[in-house]
Amino acid sequence: MAGNTFGKLFRITTFGESHGVGIGVVIDGCPAGLTIDESFIQKQLSRRKPGQSAITTSRSEDEQFEILSGVFERKSTGAPISIFIRNKDTKPEDYLHLKDVYRPNHADFTYEEKYGIRDYRGSGRASARETVARVLGGSVAQLLLSHHQITIHAFVSSVGKITMEQNIESVDLSLIDTNIVRCPDAIIAKQMEDYILSIKEAGDSIGGCITCVIKGVPIGLGEPVFDKLHADLAKAMMSINAVKGFEIGDGFSSTLRRGSEHNDLFISSDKGIKTATNNSGGIQGGISNGETIYFRIAFKPVSTIMQEQQSVDKNGNAVALAGKGRHDPCVVPRAVPIVESMAALVIADHLLRNNNSKIN
């Protein structure tokens, strides 16, 4: 199986399955001498972990991690950093009824057709449980970025048709974690929470959007052809389970405007040349321009629902099945730290690449 490594200079390789022994990551390319703040890593894991509120899956994992290599006296050594988390609350018996059945909208059919075998215990490698390894790697990337005064914040901006309407520069990012939905607008957050609970009560699921804001990125990250910064961000986001859409800056709404309305005009300021507006989302020509980078990603409804649906088994026989076990009615609140982590991996990788872009 290929495709388990992400990044060029700052790289992660993840391993493990949903109901296997555990989940882990190997981080390669982290510069030596970085202080590894374990409390920050644990905080990010706690924001992603299951069982944290009434609107998430009830699976209980404390997400206690163990650093196996690459760190000595709280500093990175330059060697590969290996981190592992043991799965504790596994219930593979919850999935025995799915051993020969293809669940609607899951990876069961495509996975088995491609590899000739699949781990039916909670989707195995295809499970969103794998993203805990991304948060481990992304947290280390965020520690690296903090030394360059680069900050990354993601928040839930919509659930179903409930949308937070606010200018990106006026969002109070300090309010993201003041509610269980992780929406920085308290009134909208309560509407979202009530709606998700009603969806859960109905045995259904709902999708939503997450907006990510990256500040402090220097001018010049990204390459102008295949390694455009926004293209790598798009790949990172689209690699997250359940993501179905990505837009940066004005995104699809830019198709409704004329060039005279959409162009970001250059102006002089006390900080040098900048743009008067930021419809481009902080990236032009695939290269960061020093403005705030912001993008939005769309998550589909969780595929497992507690309602009966029609499908087939591996022999093509019609079957009726309903979800069992523990599942999120809406994935976006727990996906916030995953989005931040994948964004951090991209920015950290390009930051290291950019050091060789010109002779100083």
C-alpha positions as CSV (number, residue, x, y, z in Angstrom):
1,M,0.0,0.0,0.0
2,A,1.5,3.3,-1.1
3,G,0.6,6.8,-0.1
4,N,1.2,6.8,3.6
5,T,3.8,9.6,3.5
6,F,3.1,13.3,3.2
7,G,5.6,16.1,2.6
8,K,9.0,16.6,1.0
9,L,11.5,18.0,3.6
10,F,9.2,18.0,6.6
11,R,7.6,14.5,6.1
12,I,5.3,12.3,8.1
13,T,4.5,8.6,7.6
14,T,1.5,7.3,9.5
15,F,0.7,3.7,10.4
16,G,-1.9,1.6,12.3
17,E,-5.6,0.7,12.1
18,S,-8.8,1.8,13.8
19,H,-9.2,-1.4,16.0
20,G,-5.6,-2.6,15.8
21,V,-2.9,-2.4,18.4
22,G,-2.5,1.4,17.9
23,I,-1.8,4.4,15.7
24,G,1.6,6.0,15.1
25,V,3.6,8.5,13.1
26,V,7.2,8.9,12.0
27,I,8.3,12.5,11.5
28,D,11.3,13.0,9.3
29,G,13.0,16.3,8.6
30,C,12.3,18.1,11.8
31,P,15.3,20.4,12.6
32,A,17.4,19.6,15.6
33,G,17.0,21.7,18.7
34,L,13.2,22.2,18.6
35,T,11.6,22.1,22.1
36,I,9.0,19.4,22.0
37,D,6.1,20.7,24.2
38,E,4.3,17.5,25.1
39,S,1.5,19.5,26.8
40,F,0.7,21.2,23.5
41,I,0.6,17.9,21.7
42,Q,-1.7,16.4,24.3
43,K,-4.0,19.5,24.1
44,Q,-4.4,19.0,20.3
45,L,-5.0,15.3,20.7
46,S,-7.7,16.1,23.3
47,R,-9.5,18.4,20.9
48,R,-9.6,15.6,18.3
49,K,-10.3,12.6,20.6
50,P,-13.6,10.8,20.7
51,G,-16.0,10.9,23.6
52,Q,-15.4,14.6,24.4
53,S,-19.0,15.8,24.3
54,A,-22.6,14.8,23.6
55,I,-22.2,15.6,19.9
56,T,-19.3,13.2,19.3
57,T,-18.9,9.4,19.2
58,S,-18.9,7.8,22.7
59,R,-15.7,5.8,22.0
60,S,-13.4,6.5,24.9
61,E,-9.7,7.0,24.1
62,D,-7.4,9.0,26.4
63,E,-4.9,9.4,23.6
64,Q,-1.9,9.1,25.8
65,F,1.1,9.1,23.5
66,E,4.7,7.8,23.8
67,I,7.7,9.3,22.0
68,L,9.9,6.4,20.9
69,S,12.7,8.2,19.2
70,G,14.1,11.5,18.0
71,V,13.8,13.5,21.2
72,F,16.3,13.9,24.0
73,E,15.8,16.1,27.0
74,R,12.7,17.6,25.4
75,K,14.6,18.7,22.3
76,S,14.5,17.2,18.8
77,T,17.8,15.6,17.8
78,G,17.4,15.8,14.0
79,A,16.7,12.0,13.9
80,P,13.3,10.7,12.9
81,I,10.7,11.3,15.6
82,S,8.5,8.3,16.3
83,I,5.3,8.7,18.3
84,F,2.8,5.9,19.2
85,I,-0.7,5.8,20.7
86,R,-2.2,2.5,21.8
87,N,-5.8,1.9,21.0
88,K,-7.6,1.0,24.3
89,D,-11.4,1.2,23.7
90,T,-11.6,-1.2,20.7
91,K,-14.8,-3.2,20.0
92,P,-14.1,-5.2,16.8
93,E,-17.2,-7.3,17.6
94,D,-19.3,-4.3,16.7
95,Y,-18.3,-4.8,13.1
96,L,-18.7,-8.6,12.7
97,H,-22.0,-8.2,10.9
98,L,-20.2,-6.1,8.3
99,K,-17.5,-8.7,7.4
100,D,-19.1,-9.5,4.1
101,V,-21.3,-6.5,3.6
102,Y,-20.5,-3.2,1.7
103,R,-21.7,-0.2,3.7
104,P,-23.1,2.6,1.7
105,N,-20.7,5.4,0.9
106,H,-17.8,3.8,2.7
107,A,-14.4,2.5,1.4
108,D,-15.4,-1.1,1.9
109,F,-16.0,-2.0,-1.8
110,T,-13.2,0.0,-3.4
111,Y,-10.7,-1.1,-0.7
112,E,-11.5,-4.8,-1.2
113,E,-11.5,-4.5,-5.0
114,K,-8.1,-2.9,-4.9
115,Y,-6.3,-5.0,-2.3
116,G,-8.3,-8.2,-2.3
117,I,-8.6,-8.0,1.5
118,R,-9.9,-5.5,4.0
119,D,-9.9,-4.9,7.7
120,Y,-13.7,-4.6,8.4
121,R,-13.1,-3.6,12.1
122,G,-14.1,0.1,11.8
123,S,-12.7,0.5,8.3
124,G,-9.2,-0.4,9.5
125,R,-6.7,1.9,7.7
126,A,-9.4,3.8,6.0
127,S,-10.9,4.9,9.3
128,A,-10.7,8.5,10.5
129,R,-9.0,7.0,13.5
130,E,-5.8,7.3,11.4
131,T,-6.0,11.1,11.7
132,V,-4.8,11.0,15.3
133,A,-1.3,10.3,13.7
134,R,-1.7,13.5,11.6
135,V,-2.4,15.5,14.7
136,L,0.7,14.1,16.3
137,G,2.8,15.1,13.3
138,G,1.0,18.4,12.8
139,S,1.4,19.4,16.4
140,V,5.2,19.1,16.0
141,A,4.9,21.2,12.8
142,Q,3.0,23.8,14.8
143,L,5.7,24.0,17.4
144,L,8.2,24.6,14.6
145,L,6.0,27.3,13.1
146,S,5.6,29.1,16.4
147,H,9.3,29.9,16.3
148,H,8.6,31.9,13.1
149,Q,5.5,33.6,14.6
150,I,3.2,31.7,12.3
151,T,-0.2,30.8,13.8
152,I,-2.9,28.5,12.5
153,H,-6.5,28.5,13.7
154,A,-9.4,26.5,12.3
155,F,-13.1,26.8,13.3
156,V,-16.5,25.4,12.4
157,S,-18.2,28.0,10.1
158,S,-21.3,26.0,9.1
159,V,-23.3,22.9,10.0
160,G,-25.9,22.0,7.4
161,K,-27.6,25.3,6.5
162,I,-26.6,27.0,9.7
163,T,-23.8,29.4,8.7
164,M,-21.6,31.8,10.5
165,E,-21.5,35.0,8.5
166,Q,-18.5,37.1,9.5
167,N,-15.6,38.9,7.9
168,I,-12.5,36.7,8.3
169,E,-10.4,39.5,9.8
170,S,-13.1,40.3,12.5
171,V,-13.4,36.7,13.8
172,D,-12.3,36.5,17.4
173,L,-10.2,33.4,17.1
174,S,-9.8,33.2,20.9
175,L,-13.4,32.1,21.2
176,I,-13.1,28.9,19.1
177,D,-12.8,26.5,22.0
178,T,-15.4,28.2,24.2
179,N,-18.1,25.8,23.0
180,I,-18.2,22.1,22.0
181,V,-19.0,22.9,18.3
182,R,-15.8,25.1,18.0
183,C,-17.6,28.0,16.3
184,P,-16.4,31.4,17.6
185,D,-19.9,32.9,17.4
186,A,-21.7,31.9,20.6
187,I,-25.2,32.3,19.2
188,I,-24.6,30.4,16.0
189,A,-22.7,27.7,18.0
190,K,-25.7,27.0,20.1
191,Q,-27.9,26.7,17.0
192,M,-25.4,24.3,15.6
193,E,-25.2,22.2,18.8
194,D,-29.0,21.9,19.1
195,Y,-29.2,20.9,15.4
196,I,-26.5,18.2,15.7
197,L,-28.2,16.8,18.8
198,S,-31.5,16.6,16.8
199,I,-29.7,14.9,14.0
200,K,-28.2,12.4,16.4
201,E,-31.6,11.7,18.0
202,A,-33.0,10.9,14.5
203,G,-30.2,8.4,13.9
204,D,-28.9,10.5,11.0
205,S,-25.8,12.6,10.3
206,I,-25.0,16.0,8.8
207,G,-22.1,17.7,7.1
208,G,-20.5,21.1,7.5
209,C,-17.6,23.5,6.7
210,I,-14.4,24.4,8.5
211,T,-12.6,27.7,7.9
212,C,-8.8,27.9,8.5
213,V,-6.9,31.1,9.1
214,I,-3.1,31.2,8.9
215,K,-1.3,34.4,10.0
216,G,2.4,35.4,9.9
217,V,3.3,33.5,6.7
218,P,6.3,35.2,5.1
219,I,6.2,36.3,1.4
220,G,7.6,33.6,-0.9
221,L,6.3,30.2,0.2
222,G,5.2,27.9,-2.6
223,E,6.4,27.3,-6.2
224,P,4.7,28.6,-9.3
225,V,3.9,25.4,-11.2
226,F,3.1,22.0,-9.6
227,D,4.0,22.9,-6.0
228,K,1.8,25.9,-5.7
229,L,1.2,26.6,-2.0
230,H,-2.6,26.5,-2.4
231,A,-2.4,23.3,-4.4
232,D,-0.5,21.6,-1.6
233,L,-3.0,22.9,0.9
234,A,-5.8,21.6,-1.2
235,K,-4.2,18.1,-1.4
236,A,-3.6,18.1,2.4
237,M,-7.3,19.0,3.1
238,M,-8.7,16.7,0.5
239,S,-6.7,13.8,2.1
240,I,-8.8,14.1,5.3
241,N,-11.6,11.7,5.7
242,A,-15.0,13.0,4.5
243,V,-13.7,16.2,2.9
244,K,-15.5,16.9,-0.4
245,G,-14.6,20.5,-1.2
246,F,-11.8,23.1,-0.9
247,E,-11.9,26.8,-1.7
248,I,-9.3,29.5,-0.9
249,G,-9.9,33.2,-0.6
250,D,-13.2,34.1,-2.3
251,G,-13.3,30.7,-3.9
252,F,-16.4,29.9,-5.9
253,S,-18.0,33.3,-5.1
254,S,-15.2,34.9,-7.2
255,T,-16.9,33.5,-10.3
256,L,-19.8,36.0,-9.6
257,R,-17.5,39.0,-9.7
258,R,-15.7,41.0,-12.4
259,G,-11.9,41.4,-12.4
260,S,-12.3,45.0,-11.6
261,E,-14.2,44.0,-8.4
262,H,-12.0,41.0,-7.5
263,N,-8.5,42.2,-8.1
264,D,-6.3,42.8,-5.0
265,L,-4.7,46.1,-5.6
266,F,-1.2,46.7,-4.4
267,I,-0.6,49.7,-2.0
268,S,2.2,51.1,0.0
269,S,2.0,50.9,3.8
270,D,4.2,51.5,6.8
271,K,5.1,47.8,6.6
272,G,6.0,47.9,2.9
273,I,4.0,46.8,-0.1
274,K,0.7,45.0,0.6
275,T,-2.7,44.4,-0.9
276,A,-5.7,46.6,-0.2
277,T,-8.0,43.6,-0.2
278,N,-7.4,39.9,0.3
279,N,-9.7,38.1,-2.1
280,S,-6.9,35.8,-3.2
281,G,-6.6,34.4,0.3
282,G,-3.0,35.3,0.9
283,I,-1.6,33.4,-2.1
284,Q,-1.0,34.7,-5.7
285,G,0.7,32.8,-8.5
286,G,1.0,29.8,-6.1
287,I,3.2,31.9,-3.8
288,S,2.3,33.4,-0.4
289,N,2.1,37.3,-0.6
290,G,2.4,38.0,3.1
291,E,-1.3,38.5,3.7
292,T,-3.5,36.3,5.9
293,I,-4.1,32.9,4.3
294,Y,-7.6,31.6,4.6
295,F,-9.6,28.8,3.1
296,R,-12.7,26.8,3.7
297,I,-13.3,23.0,3.4
298,A,-16.5,21.0,3.1
299,F,-17.2,17.8,5.0
300,K,-19.9,15.4,3.9
301,P,-22.3,13.8,6.4
302,V,-20.8,10.8,8.2
303,S,-21.6,7.7,6.2
304,T,-22.6,5.5,9.1
305,I,-26.1,6.3,10.3
306,M,-28.5,4.5,12.7
307,Q,-31.2,4.0,10.0
308,E,-31.8,1.0,7.8
309,Q,-30.3,1.3,4.4
310,Q,-30.1,-1.1,1.4
311,S,-26.9,-2.5,0.1
312,V,-25.3,-5.8,-1.1
313,D,-22.9,-8.3,0.3
314,K,-19.7,-9.5,-1.5
315,N,-21.7,-12.0,-3.5
316,G,-24.1,-9.4,-4.8
317,N,-27.0,-10.4,-2.6
318,A,-29.3,-7.6,-1.4
319,V,-29.0,-6.8,2.3
320,A,-30.6,-4.3,4.7
321,L,-28.4,-2.9,7.4
322,A,-28.3,-0.1,10.0
323,G,-25.3,1.3,11.7
324,K,-24.2,-0.1,15.0
325,G,-21.4,0.9,17.4
326,R,-20.2,4.5,18.1
327,H,-20.2,7.2,15.5
328,D,-20.2,11.0,15.2
329,P,-23.5,12.6,14.0
330,C,-21.3,15.4,12.6
331,V,-17.6,15.2,12.2
332,V,-16.6,18.9,11.9
333,P,-16.1,19.8,15.6
334,R,-13.5,17.1,16.0
335,A,-12.0,17.8,12.6
336,V,-10.8,21.3,13.6
337,P,-7.4,20.2,15.0
338,I,-6.9,17.8,12.0
339,V,-7.3,20.7,9.6
340,E,-4.9,22.8,11.7
341,S,-2.4,19.9,11.7
342,M,-2.5,19.3,8.0
343,A,-2.1,23.0,7.3
344,A,0.9,23.2,9.6
345,L,2.5,20.3,7.8
346,V,2.2,22.1,4.5
347,I,3.5,25.4,5.8
348,A,6.4,23.8,7.7
349,D,7.4,21.8,4.7
350,H,7.4,24.9,2.4
351,L,9.2,27.0,5.0
352,L,12.1,24.5,5.0
353,R,12.0,24.3,1.2
354,N,12.1,28.1,0.9
355,N,15.4,28.4,2.7
356,N,17.2,27.3,-0.5
357,S,15.2,29.5,-2.9
358,K,17.8,32.2,-3.3
359,I,21.3,33.3,-2.4
360,N,21.3,35.7,0.5
